[in-house]
Amino acid sequence: MDGTFIEVETVAESEDDPGAALSVVRSVLASPGIAEVDLTTVQYTDVVAAAR
């Protein structure tokens, strides 16, 4: 398993419109220079399990 993994969570005001919450998460990720290309939809626990 290579790389560094972080998880960022926020609360969405509405399940029907997660746009504002996603904007907050993207802003937090951009601060240390994490770009969209660096993101994955793979869960960290799945990566750990596959490495075993």
C-alpha positions in Angstrom: 0.0 0.0 0.0 1.5 3.3 -1.1 0.6 6.8 -0.4 -0.9 8.9 2.3 -4.6 8.7 3.1 -6.9 11.2 4.8 -10.6 11.4 5.3 -12.6 14.6 5.4 -16.2 14.7 6.5 -18.7 17.5 6.8 -22.5 17.7 7.4 -24.8 18.4 4.5 -27.7 20.6 5.2 -29.8 18.6 2.7 -29.5 15.1 1.3 -31.0 16.4 -1.9 -28.4 19.1 -2.4 -24.9 18.1 -1.2 -23.3 20.8 -3.3 -22.5 23.2 -0.4 -21.0 20.4 1.7 -18.9 19.2 -1.2 -17.7 22.8 -1.7 -16.5 22.9 1.9 -14.7 19.6 1.6 -13.0 20.7 -1.7 -11.9 24.0 0.0 -10.4 22.1 2.9 -8.6 19.7 0.6 -7.3 22.6 -1.6 -5.7 24.3 1.3 -2.8 21.8 1.6 -2.6 21.4 -2.2 -4.7 18.2 -2.7 -6.1 18.3 -6.2 -9.2 16.5 -7.7 -6.8 14.2 -9.5 -5.5 13.0 -6.1 -8.9 11.8 -4.9 -10.3 8.3 -5.1 -13.6 6.7 -4.3 -11.9 3.6 -3.0 -12.4 3.1 0.7 -9.3 3.1 2.9 -10.5 -0.1 4.7 -10.7 -1.9 1.3 -7.1 -0.8 0.5 -5.9 -2.1 3.8 -7.8 -5.4 3.4 -6.5 -5.9 -0.1 -2.9 -5.4 1.2 -3.2 -8.2 3.7 
